[in-house]
C-alpha cells in the first residue's frame, strides 16, 4: 500500500532528502521538487516528494491520516 503523507525535511543531498515521516526517518526522492530545503514541510508519496506545503496544512493532513487509520481499525 502506498500512503501519501506530510513529512518534514531533515537533510538534503545530491541523491535526495531525509524526511521525518510518521516519527521515522526515511529517504525520499527530490526529483519532482528539487528546490526543497531543510525544515520544509512536504507531501511524500511512494518515496517521492510531490510538493511543498505549509505547517498548518501539514498538521491538518497528519490528523486526517491518523483519523483514517483509526476508523479502519
CHARMM-style PDB file with segment names, atoms N, HN, CA, C and O in Angstrom:
ATOM      1  N   UNK     1       0.840  -1.181   0.000  1.00  0.00      PROA
ATOM      2  CA  UNK     1       0.000   0.000   0.000  1.00  0.00      PROA
ATOM      3  C   UNK     1       0.879   1.236   0.000  1.00  0.00      PROA
ATOM      4  O   UNK     1       1.888   1.288   0.703  1.00  0.00      PROA
ATOM      5  N   UNK     2       0.504   2.212  -0.775  1.00  0.00      PROA
ATOM      6  HN  UNK     2      -0.316   2.170  -1.346  1.00  0.00      PROA
ATOM      7  CA  UNK     2       1.240   3.469  -0.844  1.00  0.00      PROA
ATOM      8  C   UNK     2       0.458   4.538  -0.107  1.00  0.00      PROA
ATOM      9  O   UNK     2      -0.710   4.783  -0.407  1.00  0.00      PROA
ATOM     10  N   UNK     3       1.093   5.163   0.841  1.00  0.00      PROA
ATOM     11  HN  UNK     3       2.043   4.965   1.085  1.00  0.00      PROA
ATOM     12  CA  UNK     3       0.443   6.210   1.617  1.00  0.00      PROA
ATOM     13  C   UNK     3       1.035   7.557   1.243  1.00  0.00      PROA
ATOM     14  O   UNK     3       2.254   7.714   1.174  1.00  0.00      PROA
ATOM     15  N   UNK     4       0.173   8.515   1.004  1.00  0.00      PROA
ATOM     16  HN  UNK     4      -0.817   8.388   1.060  1.00  0.00      PROA
ATOM     17  CA  UNK     4       0.602   9.881   0.789  1.00  0.00      PROA
ATOM     18  C   UNK     4       0.454  10.596   2.121  1.00  0.00      PROA
ATOM     19  O   UNK     4      -0.624  10.587   2.715  1.00  0.00      PROA
ATOM     20  N   UNK     5       1.543  11.224   2.600  1.00  0.00      PROA
ATOM     21  HN  UNK     5       2.418  11.232   2.117  1.00  0.00      PROA
ATOM     22  CA  UNK     5       1.512  11.811   3.931  1.00  0.00      PROA
ATOM     23  C   UNK     5       2.449  13.005   4.021  1.00  0.00      PROA
ATOM     24  O   UNK     5       3.387  13.126   3.233  1.00  0.00      PROA
ATOM     25  N   UNK     6       2.194  13.898   4.994  1.00  0.00      PROA
ATOM     26  HN  UNK     6       1.432  13.801   5.635  1.00  0.00      PROA
ATOM     27  CA  UNK     6       3.096  15.020   5.204  1.00  0.00      PROA
ATOM     28  C   UNK     6       4.356  14.574   5.930  1.00  0.00      PROA
ATOM     29  O   UNK     6       4.325  13.641   6.731  1.00  0.00      PROA
ATOM     30  N   UNK     7       5.461  15.247   5.644  1.00  0.00      PROA
ATOM     31  HN  UNK     7       5.487  16.005   4.993  1.00  0.00      PROA
ATOM     32  CA  UNK     7       6.741  14.947   6.287  1.00  0.00      PROA
ATOM     33  C   UNK     7       7.541  16.229   6.410  1.00  0.00      PROA
ATOM     34  O   UNK     7       7.257  17.216   5.732  1.00  0.00      PROA
ATOM     35  N   UNK     8       8.543  16.210   7.280  1.00  0.00      PROA
ATOM     36  HN  UNK     8       8.774  15.408   7.831  1.00  0.00      PROA
ATOM     37  CA  UNK     8       9.434  17.354   7.478  1.00  0.00      PROA
ATOM     38  C   UNK     8      10.797  16.988   6.921  1.00  0.00      PROA
ATOM     39  O   UNK     8      11.310  15.904   7.198  1.00  0.00      PROA
ATOM     40  N   UNK     9      11.390  17.885   6.135  1.00  0.00      PROA
ATOM     41  HN  UNK     9      10.972  18.765   5.910  1.00  0.00      PROA
ATOM     42  CA  UNK     9      12.704  17.631   5.544  1.00  0.00      PROA
ATOM     43  C   UNK     9      13.782  17.860   6.600  1.00  0.00      PROA
ATOM     44  O   UNK     9      13.881  18.942   7.179  1.00  0.00      PROA
ATOM     45  N   UNK    10      14.589  16.823   6.841  1.00  0.00      PROA
ATOM     46  HN  UNK    10      14.508  15.944   6.371  1.00  0.00      PROA
ATOM     47  CA  UNK    10      15.668  16.896   7.827  1.00  0.00      PROA
ATOM     48  C   UNK    10      17.021  17.193   7.189  1.00  0.00      PROA
ATOM     49  O   UNK    10      17.855  17.875   7.785  1.00  0.00      PROA
ATOM     50  N   UNK    11      17.237  16.687   5.986  1.00  0.00      PROA
ATOM     51  HN  UNK    11      16.559  16.134   5.502  1.00  0.00      PROA
ATOM     52  CA  UNK    11      18.519  16.878   5.295  1.00  0.00      PROA
ATOM     53  C   UNK    11      18.286  16.719   3.795  1.00  0.00      PROA
ATOM     54  O   UNK    11      17.387  16.002   3.355  1.00  0.00      PROA
ATOM     55  N   UNK    12      19.124  17.410   3.026  1.00  0.00      PROA
ATOM     56  HN  UNK    12      19.854  17.992   3.384  1.00  0.00      PROA
ATOM     57  CA  UNK    12      19.065  17.306   1.569  1.00  0.00      PROA
ATOM     58  C   UNK    12      20.487  17.094   1.070  1.00  0.00      PROA
ATOM     59  O   UNK    12      21.427  17.743   1.530  1.00  0.00      PROA
ATOM     60  N   UNK    13      20.629  16.162   0.112  1.00  0.00      PROA
ATOM     61  HN  UNK    13      19.866  15.635  -0.261  1.00  0.00      PROA
ATOM     62  CA  UNK    13      21.935  15.942  -0.505  1.00  0.00      PROA
ATOM     63  C   UNK    13      21.740  15.722  -2.001  1.00  0.00      PROA
ATOM     64  O   UNK    13      20.627  15.860  -2.508  1.00  0.00      PROA
ATOM     65  N   UNK    14      22.792  15.388  -2.698  1.00  0.00      PROA
ATOM     66  HN  UNK    14      23.697  15.275  -2.287  1.00  0.00      PROA
ATOM     67  CA  UNK    14      22.743  15.240  -4.151  1.00  0.00      PROA
ATOM     68  C   UNK    14      21.828  14.101  -4.600  1.00  0.00      PROA
ATOM     69  O   UNK    14      21.378  14.088  -5.745  1.00  0.00      PROA
ATOM     70  N   UNK    15      21.553  13.158  -3.722  1.00  0.00      PROA
ATOM     71  HN  UNK    15      21.919  13.169  -2.792  1.00  0.00      PROA
ATOM     72  CA  UNK    15      20.754  11.991  -4.095  1.00  0.00      PROA
ATOM     73  C   UNK    15      19.302  12.048  -3.637  1.00  0.00      PROA
ATOM     74  O   UNK    15      18.526  11.153  -3.973  1.00  0.00      PROA
ATOM     75  N   UNK    16      18.912  13.066  -2.886  1.00  0.00      PROA
ATOM     76  HN  UNK    16      19.543  13.792  -2.613  1.00  0.00      PROA
ATOM     77  CA  UNK    16      17.546  13.173  -2.400  1.00  0.00      PROA
ATOM     78  C   UNK    16      17.490  13.843  -1.047  1.00  0.00      PROA
ATOM     79  O   UNK    16      18.310  14.707  -0.736  1.00  0.00      PROA
ATOM     80  N   UNK    17      16.514  13.443  -0.237  1.00  0.00      PROA
ATOM     81  HN  UNK    17      15.848  12.741  -0.489  1.00  0.00      PROA
ATOM     82  CA  UNK    17      16.320  14.066   1.073  1.00  0.00      PROA
ATOM     83  C   UNK    17      16.040  13.003   2.131  1.00  0.00      PROA
ATOM     84  O   UNK    17      15.546  11.915   1.834  1.00  0.00      PROA
ATOM     85  N   UNK    18      16.366  13.345   3.357  1.00  0.00      PROA
ATOM     86  HN  UNK    18      16.767  14.229   3.598  1.00  0.00      PROA
ATOM     87  CA  UNK    18      15.942  12.563   4.507  1.00  0.00      PROA
ATOM     88  C   UNK    18      14.780  13.320   5.112  1.00  0.00      PROA
ATOM     89  O   UNK    18      14.886  14.514   5.393  1.00  0.00      PROA
ATOM     90  N   UNK    19      13.660  12.621   5.313  1.00  0.00      PROA
ATOM     91  HN  UNK    19      13.575  11.651   5.085  1.00  0.00      PROA
ATOM     92  CA  UNK    19      12.472  13.259   5.868  1.00  0.00      PROA
ATOM     93  C   UNK    19      12.029  12.534   7.123  1.00  0.00      PROA
ATOM     94  O   UNK    19      12.325  11.353   7.308  1.00  0.00      PROA
ATOM     95  N   UNK    20      11.322  13.245   7.981  1.00  0.00      PROA
ATOM     96  HN  UNK    20      11.082  14.204   7.831  1.00  0.00      PROA
ATOM     97  CA  UNK    20      10.712  12.650   9.162  1.00  0.00      PROA
ATOM     98  C   UNK    20       9.252  12.410   8.810  1.00  0.00      PROA
ATOM     99  O   UNK    20       8.470  13.350   8.671  1.00  0.00      PROA
ATOM    100  N   UNK    21       8.898  11.140   8.669  1.00  0.00      PROA
ATOM    101  HN  UNK    21       9.533  10.376   8.783  1.00  0.00      PROA
ATOM    102  CA  UNK    21       7.567  10.741   8.232  1.00  0.00      PROA
ATOM    103  C   UNK    21       6.986   9.787   9.256  1.00  0.00      PROA
ATOM    104  O   UNK    21       7.500   8.684   9.447  1.00  0.00      PROA
ATOM    105  N   UNK    22       5.925  10.204   9.909  1.00  0.00      PROA
ATOM    106  HN  UNK    22       5.507  11.099   9.754  1.00  0.00      PROA
ATOM    107  CA  UNK    22       5.266   9.369  10.916  1.00  0.00      PROA
ATOM    108  C   UNK    22       6.236   8.912  12.006  1.00  0.00      PROA
ATOM    109  O   UNK    22       6.208   7.760  12.438  1.00  0.00      PROA
ATOM    110  N   UNK    23       7.089   9.834  12.438  1.00  0.00      PROA
ATOM    111  HN  UNK    23       7.112  10.771  12.087  1.00  0.00      PROA
ATOM    112  CA  UNK    23       8.017   9.537  13.524  1.00  0.00      PROA
ATOM    113  C   UNK    23       9.265   8.779  13.131  1.00  0.00      PROA
ATOM    114  O   UNK    23      10.077   8.446  13.994  1.00  0.00      PROA
ATOM    115  N   UNK    24       9.441   8.494  11.836  1.00  0.00      PROA
ATOM    116  HN  UNK    24       8.781   8.765  11.135  1.00  0.00      PROA
ATOM    117  CA  UNK    24      10.615   7.744  11.371  1.00  0.00      PROA
ATOM    118  C   UNK    24      11.352   8.510  10.286  1.00  0.00      PROA
ATOM    119  O   UNK    24      10.743   9.186   9.456  1.00  0.00      PROA
ATOM    120  N   UNK    25      12.664   8.392  10.309  1.00  0.00      PROA
ATOM    121  HN  UNK    25      13.159   7.844  10.983  1.00  0.00      PROA
ATOM    122  CA  UNK    25      13.464   8.986   9.236  1.00  0.00      PROA
ATOM    123  C   UNK    25      13.423   8.069   8.022  1.00  0.00      PROA
ATOM    124  O   UNK    25      13.619   6.858   8.129  1.00  0.00      PROA
ATOM    125  N   UNK    26      13.164   8.672   6.867  1.00  0.00      PROA
ATOM    126  HN  UNK    26      13.005   9.656   6.780  1.00  0.00      PROA
ATOM    127  CA  UNK    26      13.101   7.912   5.617  1.00  0.00      PROA
ATOM    128  C   UNK    26      13.776   8.724   4.515  1.00  0.00      PROA
ATOM    129  O   UNK    26      13.917   9.942   4.623  1.00  0.00      PROA
ATOM    130  N   UNK    27      14.184   8.043   3.469  1.00  0.00      PROA
ATOM    131  HN  UNK    27      14.069   7.053   3.381  1.00  0.00      PROA
ATOM    132  CA  UNK    27      14.736   8.706   2.288  1.00  0.00      PROA
ATOM    133  C   UNK    27      13.613   8.988   1.310  1.00  0.00      PROA
ATOM    134  O   UNK    27      12.677   8.200   1.181  1.00  0.00      PROA
ATOM    135  N   UNK    28      13.711  10.127   0.617  1.00  0.00      PROA
ATOM    136  HN  UNK    28      14.472  10.767   0.722  1.00  0.00      PROA
ATOM    137  CA  UNK    28      12.710  10.487  -0.382  1.00  0.00      PROA
ATOM    138  C   UNK    28      13.402  11.158  -1.560  1.00  0.00      PROA
ATOM    139  O   UNK    28      14.368  11.904  -1.394  1.00  0.00      PROA
ATOM    140  N   UNK    29      12.895  10.881  -2.731  1.00  0.00      PROA
ATOM    141  HN  UNK    29      12.111  10.275  -2.865  1.00  0.00      PROA
ATOM    142  CA  UNK    29      13.430  11.490  -3.950  1.00  0.00      PROA
ATOM    143  C   UNK    29      13.010  12.959  -4.032  1.00  0.00      PROA
ATOM    144  O   UNK    29      11.896  13.324  -3.659  1.00  0.00      PROA
ATOM    145  N   UNK    30      13.917  13.782  -4.523  1.00  0.00      PROA
ATOM    146  HN  UNK    30      14.823  13.485  -4.826  1.00  0.00      PROA
ATOM    147  CA  UNK    30      13.620  15.199  -4.741  1.00  0.00      PROA
ATOM    148  C   UNK    30      13.507  15.516  -6.236  1.00  0.00      PROA
ATOM    149  O   UNK    30      13.565  16.680  -6.633  1.00  0.00      PROA
ATOM    150  N   UNK    31      13.347  14.493  -7.047  1.00  0.00      PROA
ATOM    151  HN  UNK    31      13.300  13.547  -6.724  1.00  0.00      PROA
ATOM    152  CA  UNK    31      13.294  14.673  -8.491  1.00  0.00      PROA
ATOM    153  C   UNK    31      12.166  15.618  -8.918  1.00  0.00      PROA
ATOM    154  O   UNK    31      12.365  16.450  -9.804  1.00  0.00      PROA
ATOM    155  N   UNK    32      10.993  15.503  -8.305  1.00  0.00      PROA
ATOM    156  HN  UNK    32      10.831  14.828  -7.586  1.00  0.00      PROA
ATOM    157  CA  UNK    32       9.849  16.332  -8.678  1.00  0.00      PROA
ATOM    158  C   UNK    32       9.961  17.749  -8.116  1.00  0.00      PROA
ATOM    159  O   UNK    32       9.554  18.714  -8.764  1.00  0.00      PROA
ATOM    160  N   UNK    33      10.516  17.867  -6.907  1.00  0.00      PROA
ATOM    161  HN  UNK    33      10.846  17.083  -6.381  1.00  0.00      PROA
ATOM    162  CA  UNK    33      10.637  19.171  -6.239  1.00  0.00      PROA
ATOM    163  C   UNK    33      12.085  19.342  -5.777  1.00  0.00      PROA
ATOM    164  O   UNK    33      12.377  19.199  -4.590  1.00  0.00      PROA
ATOM    165  N   UNK    34      12.989  19.647  -6.706  1.00  0.00      PROA
ATOM    166  HN  UNK    34      12.751  19.764  -7.670  1.00  0.00      PROA
ATOM    167  CA  UNK    34      14.413  19.707  -6.345  1.00  0.00      PROA
ATOM    168  C   UNK    34      14.787  20.888  -5.440  1.00  0.00      PROA
ATOM    169  O   UNK    34      15.874  20.901  -4.862  1.00  0.00      PROA
ATOM    170  N   UNK    35      13.905  21.868  -5.316  1.00  0.00      PROA
ATOM    171  HN  UNK    35      13.022  21.857  -5.785  1.00  0.00      PROA
ATOM    172  CA  UNK    35      14.232  23.061  -4.528  1.00  0.00      PROA
ATOM    173  C   UNK    35      13.908  22.946  -3.037  1.00  0.00      PROA
ATOM    174  O   UNK    35      13.980  23.945  -2.321  1.00  0.00      PROA
ATOM    175  N   UNK    36      13.549  21.741  -2.547  1.00  0.00      PROA
ATOM    176  HN  UNK    36      13.490  20.930  -3.128  1.00  0.00      PROA
ATOM    177  CA  UNK    36      13.257  21.598  -1.116  1.00  0.00      PROA
ATOM    178  C   UNK    36      14.499  21.909  -0.289  1.00  0.00      PROA
ATOM    179  O   UNK    36      15.630  21.692  -0.725  1.00  0.00      PROA
ATOM    180  N   UNK    37      14.261  22.420   0.909  1.00  0.00      PROA
ATOM    181  HN  UNK    37      13.342  22.596   1.263  1.00  0.00      PROA
ATOM    182  CA  UNK    37      15.349  22.737   1.823  1.00  0.00      PROA
ATOM    183  C   UNK    37      15.038  22.171   3.202  1.00  0.00      PROA
ATOM    184  O   UNK    37      13.894  21.823   3.498  1.00  0.00      PROA
ATOM    185  N   UNK    38      16.051  22.083   4.029  1.00  0.00      PROA
ATOM    186  HN  UNK    38      16.980  22.365   3.788  1.00  0.00      PROA
ATOM    187  CA  UNK    38      15.891  21.587   5.398  1.00  0.00      PROA
ATOM    188  C   UNK    38      14.853  22.449   6.112  1.00  0.00      PROA
ATOM    189  O   UNK    38      14.899  23.678   6.060  1.00  0.00      PROA
ATOM    190  N   UNK    39      13.921  21.780   6.776  1.00  0.00      PROA
ATOM    191  HN  UNK    39      13.884  20.781   6.819  1.00  0.00      PROA
ATOM    192  CA  UNK    39      12.868  22.470   7.509  1.00  0.00      PROA
ATOM    193  C   UNK    39      11.553  22.563   6.752  1.00  0.00      PROA
ATOM    194  O   UNK    39      10.519  22.847   7.357  1.00  0.00      PROA
ATOM    195  N   UNK    40      11.567  22.332   5.443  1.00  0.00      PROA
ATOM    196  HN  UNK    40      12.407  22.102   4.951  1.00  0.00      PROA
ATOM    197  CA  UNK    40      10.334  22.386   4.661  1.00  0.00      PROA
ATOM    198  C   UNK    40       9.382  21.275   5.084  1.00  0.00      PROA
ATOM    199  O   UNK    40       9.810  20.189   5.474  1.00  0.00      PROA
ATOM    200  N   UNK    41       8.093  21.560   5.000  1.00  0.00      PROA
ATOM    201  HN  UNK    41       7.746  22.442   4.683  1.00  0.00      PROA
ATOM    202  CA  UNK    41       7.054  20.539   5.109  1.00  0.00      PROA
ATOM    203  C   UNK    41       6.710  20.130   3.697  1.00  0.00      PROA
ATOM    204  O   UNK    41       6.583  20.978   2.813  1.00  0.00      PROA
ATOM    205  N   UNK    42       6.556  18.829   3.476  1.00  0.00      PROA
ATOM    206  HN  UNK    42       6.659  18.141   4.193  1.00  0.00      PROA
ATOM    207  CA  UNK    42       6.325  18.316   2.130  1.00  0.00      PROA
ATOM    208  C   UNK    42       5.303  17.192   2.155  1.00  0.00      PROA
ATOM    209  O   UNK    42       5.012  16.614   3.202  1.00  0.00      PROA
ATOM    210  N   UNK    43       4.763  16.894   0.975  1.00  0.00      PROA
ATOM    211  HN  UNK    43       4.999  17.363   0.125  1.00  0.00      PROA
ATOM    212  CA  UNK    43       3.917  15.716   0.788  1.00  0.00      PROA
ATOM    213  C   UNK    43       4.785  14.646   0.130  1.00  0.00      PROA
ATOM    214  O   UNK    43       5.434  14.897  -0.885  1.00  0.00      PROA
ATOM    215  N   UNK    44       4.789  13.448   0.723  1.00  0.00      PROA
ATOM    216  HN  UNK    44       4.261  13.244   1.548  1.00  0.00      PROA
ATOM    217  CA  UNK    44       5.583  12.333   0.202  1.00  0.00      PROA
ATOM    218  C   UNK    44       4.641  11.198  -0.197  1.00  0.00      PROA
ATOM    219  O   UNK    44       3.743  10.823   0.556  1.00  0.00      PROA
ATOM    220  N   UNK    45       4.863  10.665  -1.389  1.00  0.00      PROA
ATOM    221  HN  UNK    45       5.593  10.970  -2.001  1.00  0.00      PROA
ATOM    222  CA  UNK    45       4.101   9.503  -1.851  1.00  0.00      PROA
ATOM    223  C   UNK    45       5.051   8.582  -2.598  1.00  0.00      PROA
ATOM    224  O   UNK    45       5.818   9.029  -3.451  1.00  0.00      PROA
ATOM    225  N   UNK    46       4.998   7.313  -2.281  1.00  0.00      PROA
ATOM    226  HN  UNK    46       4.375   6.950  -1.588  1.00  0.00      PROA
ATOM    227  CA  UNK    46       5.837   6.307  -2.936  1.00  0.00      PROA
ATOM    228  C   UNK    46       7.310   6.702  -2.928  1.00  0.00      PROA
ATOM    229  O   UNK    46       8.026   6.484  -3.905  1.00  0.00      PROA
ATOM    230  N   UNK    47       7.754   7.285  -1.817  1.00  0.00      PROA
ATOM    231  HN  UNK    47       7.172   7.463  -1.023  1.00  0.00      PROA
ATOM    232  CA  UNK    47       9.158   7.642  -1.682  1.00  0.00      PROA
ATOM    233  C   UNK    47       9.595   8.865  -2.458  1.00  0.00      PROA
ATOM    234  O   UNK    47      10.791   9.093  -2.634  1.00  0.00      PROA
ATOM    235  N   UNK    48       8.631   9.663  -2.931  1.00  0.00      PROA
ATOM    236  HN  UNK    48       7.659   9.477  -2.788  1.00  0.00      PROA
ATOM    237  CA  UNK    48       8.946  10.851  -3.717  1.00  0.00      PROA
ATOM    238  C   UNK    48       8.259  12.071  -3.117  1.00  0.00      PROA
ATOM    239  O   UNK    48       7.074  12.022  -2.788  1.00  0.00      PROA
ATOM    240  N   UNK    49       9.001  13.159  -2.974  1.00  0.00      PROA
ATOM    241  HN  UNK    49       9.964  13.199  -3.241  1.00  0.00      PROA
ATOM    242  CA  UNK    49       8.413  14.417  -2.525  1.00  0.00      PROA
ATOM    243  C   UNK    49       7.634  14.994  -3.699  1.00  0.00      PROA
ATOM    244  O   UNK    49       8.194  15.222  -4.772  1.00  0.00      PROA
ATOM    245  N   UNK    50       6.332  15.231  -3.491  1.00  0.00      PROA
ATOM    246  HN  UNK    50       5.877  15.046  -2.620  1.00  0.00      PROA
ATOM    247  CA  UNK    50       5.474  15.716  -4.566  1.00  0.00      PROA
ATOM    248  C   UNK    50       5.258  17.224  -4.546  1.00  0.00      PROA
ATOM    249  O   UNK    50       5.122  17.849  -5.598  1.00  0.00      PROA
ATOM    250  N   UNK    51       5.226  17.812  -3.339  1.00  0.00      PROA
ATOM    251  HN  UNK    51       5.337  17.304  -2.485  1.00  0.00      PROA
ATOM    252  CA  UNK    51       5.046  19.255  -3.244  1.00  0.00      PROA
ATOM    253  C   UNK    51       5.408  19.755  -1.856  1.00  0.00      PROA
ATOM    254  O   UNK    51       5.430  18.998  -0.886  1.00  0.00      PROA
ATOM    255  N   UNK    52       5.692  21.055  -1.787  1.00  0.00      PROA
ATOM    256  HN  UNK    52       5.674  21.670  -2.575  1.00  0.00      PROA
ATOM    257  CA  UNK    52       5.931  21.711  -0.507  1.00  0.00      PROA
ATOM    258  C   UNK    52       4.606  22.242   0.010  1.00  0.00      PROA
ATOM    259  O   UNK    52       3.767  22.698  -0.767  1.00  0.00      PROA
ATOM    260  N   UNK    53       4.416  22.183   1.332  1.00  0.00      PROA
ATOM    261  HN  UNK    53       5.098  21.813   1.964  1.00  0.00      PROA
ATOM    262  CA  UNK    53       3.204  22.694   1.967  1.00  0.00      PROA
ATOM    263  C   UNK    53       3.608  23.507   3.186  1.00  0.00      PROA
ATOM    264  O   UNK    53       4.769  23.480   3.596  1.00  0.00      PROA
ATOM    265  N   UNK    54       2.644  24.238   3.773  1.00  0.00      PROA
ATOM    266  HN  UNK    54       1.702  24.259   3.440  1.00  0.00      PROA
ATOM    267  CA  UNK    54       2.963  24.988   4.982  1.00  0.00      PROA
ATOM    268  C   UNK    54       2.645  24.147   6.220  1.00  0.00      PROA
ATOM    269  O   UNK    54       1.997  23.105   6.116  1.00  0.00      PROA
ATOM    270  N   UNK    55       3.096  24.596   7.374  1.00  0.00      PROA
ATOM    271  HN  UNK    55       3.622  25.442   7.458  1.00  0.00      PROA
ATOM    272  CA  UNK    55       2.958  23.822   8.611  1.00  0.00      PROA
ATOM    273  C   UNK    55       1.503  23.585   8.997  1.00  0.00      PROA
ATOM    274  O   UNK    55       1.175  22.467   9.395  1.00  0.00      PROA
ATOM    275  N   UNK    56       0.606  24.576   8.904  1.00  0.00      PROA
ATOM    276  HN  UNK    56       0.872  25.485   8.581  1.00  0.00      PROA
ATOM    277  CA  UNK    56      -0.793  24.282   9.259  1.00  0.00      PROA
ATOM    278  C   UNK    56      -1.417  23.196   8.369  1.00  0.00      PROA
ATOM    279  O   UNK    56      -2.172  22.355   8.857  1.00  0.00      PROA
ATOM    280  N   UNK    57      -1.108  23.212   7.085  1.00  0.00      PROA
ATOM    281  HN  UNK    57      -0.495  23.895   6.688  1.00  0.00      PROA
ATOM    282  CA  UNK    57      -1.626  22.183   6.190  1.00  0.00      PROA
ATOM    283  C   UNK    57      -1.047  20.820   6.551  1.00  0.00      PROA
ATOM    284  O   UNK    57      -1.752  19.813   6.501  1.00  0.00      PROA
ATOM    285  N   UNK    58       0.233  20.782   6.915  1.00  0.00      PROA
ATOM    286  HN  UNK    58       0.806  21.601   6.956  1.00  0.00      PROA
ATOM    287  CA  UNK    58       0.860  19.526   7.317  1.00  0.00      PROA
ATOM    288  C   UNK    58       0.182  18.960   8.566  1.00  0.00      PROA
ATOM    289  O   UNK    58      -0.078  17.759   8.642  1.00  0.00      PROA
ATOM    290  N   UNK    59      -0.100  19.812   9.534  1.00  0.00      PROA
ATOM    291  HN  UNK    59       0.111  20.788   9.472  1.00  0.00      PROA
ATOM    292  CA  UNK    59      -0.753  19.365  10.762  1.00  0.00      PROA
ATOM    293  C   UNK    59      -2.157  18.832  10.471  1.00  0.00      PROA
ATOM    294  O   UNK    59      -2.561  17.802  11.010  1.00  0.00      PROA
ATOM    295  N   UNK    60      -2.892  19.536   9.619  1.00  0.00      PROA
ATOM    296  HN  UNK    60      -2.564  20.373   9.181  1.00  0.00      PROA
ATOM    297  CA  UNK    60      -4.237  19.096   9.253  1.00  0.00      PROA
ATOM    298  C   UNK    60      -4.203  17.734   8.557  1.00  0.00      PROA
ATOM    299  O   UNK    60      -4.985  16.844   8.890  1.00  0.00      PROA
ATOM    300  N   UNK    61      -3.302  17.575   7.598  1.00  0.00      PROA
ATOM    301  HN  UNK    61      -2.666  18.298   7.327  1.00  0.00      PROA
ATOM    302  CA  UNK    61      -3.203  16.314   6.867  1.00  0.00      PROA
ATOM    303  C   UNK    61      -2.760  15.161   7.768  1.00  0.00      PROA
ATOM    304  O   UNK    61      -3.263  14.044   7.641  1.00  0.00      PROA
ATOM    305  N   UNK    62      -1.819  15.430   8.678  1.00  0.00      PROA
ATOM    306  HN  UNK    62      -1.410  16.336   8.781  1.00  0.00      PROA
ATOM    307  CA  UNK    62      -1.370  14.386   9.607  1.00  0.00      PROA
ATOM    308  C   UNK    62      -2.531  13.912  10.478  1.00  0.00      PROA
ATOM    309  O   UNK    62      -2.685  12.713  10.712  1.00  0.00      PROA
ATOM    310  N   UNK    63      -3.347  14.852  10.957  1.00  0.00      PROA
ATOM    311  HN  UNK    63      -3.223  15.826  10.766  1.00  0.00      PROA
ATOM    312  CA  UNK    63      -4.507  14.487  11.774  1.00  0.00      PROA
ATOM    313  C   UNK    63      -5.518  13.686  10.953  1.00  0.00      PROA
ATOM    314  O   UNK    63      -6.110  12.733  11.461  1.00  0.00      PROA
ATOM    315  N   UNK    64      -5.719  14.061   9.706  1.00  0.00      PROA
ATOM    316  HN  UNK    64      -5.238  14.835   9.293  1.00  0.00      PROA
ATOM    317  CA  UNK    64      -6.662  13.344   8.843  1.00  0.00      PROA
ATOM    318  C   UNK    64      -6.188  11.915   8.583  1.00  0.00      PROA
ATOM    319  O   UNK    64      -6.995  10.986   8.583  1.00  0.00      PROA
ATOM    320  N   UNK    65      -4.894  11.735   8.364  1.00  0.00      PROA
ATOM    321  HN  UNK    65      -4.238  12.490   8.364  1.00  0.00      PROA
ATOM    322  CA  UNK    65      -4.341  10.395   8.140  1.00  0.00      PROA
ATOM    323  C   UNK    65      -4.521   9.540   9.394  1.00  0.00      PROA
ATOM    324  O   UNK    65      -4.928   8.382   9.302  1.00  0.00      PROA
ATOM    325  N   UNK    66      -4.220  10.108  10.566  1.00  0.00      PROA
ATOM    326  HN  UNK    66      -3.890  11.049  10.640  1.00  0.00      PROA
ATOM    327  CA  UNK    66      -4.401   9.365  11.821  1.00  0.00      PROA
ATOM    328  C   UNK    66      -5.853   8.950  11.999  1.00  0.00      PROA
ATOM    329  O   UNK    66      -6.138   7.815  12.382  1.00  0.00      PROA
ATOM    330  N   UNK    67      -6.761   9.862  11.724  1.00  0.00      PROA
ATOM    331  HN  UNK    67      -6.529  10.783  11.413  1.00  0.00      PROA
ATOM    332  CA  UNK    67      -8.183   9.575  11.875  1.00  0.00      PROA
ATOM    333  C   UNK    67      -8.615   8.464  10.912  1.00  0.00      PROA
ATOM    334  O   UNK    67      -9.383   7.582  11.295  1.00  0.00      PROA
ATOM    335  N   UNK    68      -8.143   8.499   9.703  1.00  0.00      PROA
ATOM    336  HN  UNK    68      -7.519   9.216   9.392  1.00  0.00      PROA
ATOM    337  CA  UNK    68      -8.495   7.474   8.721  1.00  0.00      PROA
ATOM    338  C   UNK    68      -8.016   6.095   9.184  1.00  0.00      PROA
ATOM    339  O   UNK    68      -8.735   5.106   9.046  1.00  0.00      PROA
ATOM    340  N   UNK    69      -6.803   6.036   9.731  1.00  0.00      PROA
ATOM    341  HN  UNK    69      -6.219   6.840   9.843  1.00  0.00      PROA
ATOM    342  CA  UNK    69      -6.301   4.748  10.235  1.00  0.00      PROA
ATOM    343  C   UNK    69      -7.090   4.270  11.443  1.00  0.00      PROA
ATOM    344  O   UNK    69      -7.338   3.075  11.600  1.00  0.00      PROA
ATOM    345  N   UNK    70      -7.481   5.206  12.292  1.00  0.00      PROA
ATOM    346  HN  UNK    70      -7.280   6.177  12.165  1.00  0.00      PROA
ATOM    347  CA  UNK    70      -8.231   4.855  13.483  1.00  0.00      PROA
ATOM    348  C   UNK    70      -9.592   4.262  13.091  1.00  0.00      PROA
ATOM    349  O   UNK    70     -10.060   3.306  13.711  1.00  0.00      PROA
ATOM    350  N   UNK    71     -10.213   4.830  12.072  1.00  0.00      PROA
ATOM    351  HN  UNK    71      -9.834   5.606  11.569  1.00  0.00      PROA
ATOM    352  CA  UNK    71     -11.520   4.345  11.624  1.00  0.00      PROA
ATOM    353  C   UNK    71     -11.418   2.966  10.987  1.00  0.00      PROA
ATOM    354  O   UNK    71     -12.372   2.190  11.053  1.00  0.00      PROA
ATOM    355  N   UNK    72     -10.272   2.639  10.364  1.00  0.00      PROA
ATOM    356  HN  UNK    72      -9.497   3.269  10.310  1.00  0.00      PROA
ATOM    357  CA  UNK    72     -10.103   1.326   9.752  1.00  0.00      PROA
ATOM    358  C   UNK    72      -9.917   0.221  10.787  1.00  0.00      PROA
ATOM    359  O   UNK    72     -10.234  -0.940  10.525  1.00  0.00      PROA
ATOM    360  N   UNK    73      -9.407   0.580  11.954  1.00  0.00      PROA
ATOM    361  HN  UNK    73      -9.149   1.523  12.166  1.00  0.00      PROA
ATOM    362  CA  UNK    73      -9.117  -0.436  12.988  1.00  0.00      PROA
ATOM    363  C   UNK    73     -10.358  -0.944  13.664  1.00  0.00      PROA
ATOM    364  OT1 UNK    73     -10.275  -1.796  14.549  1.00  0.00      PROA
TER     365      UNK     73
END
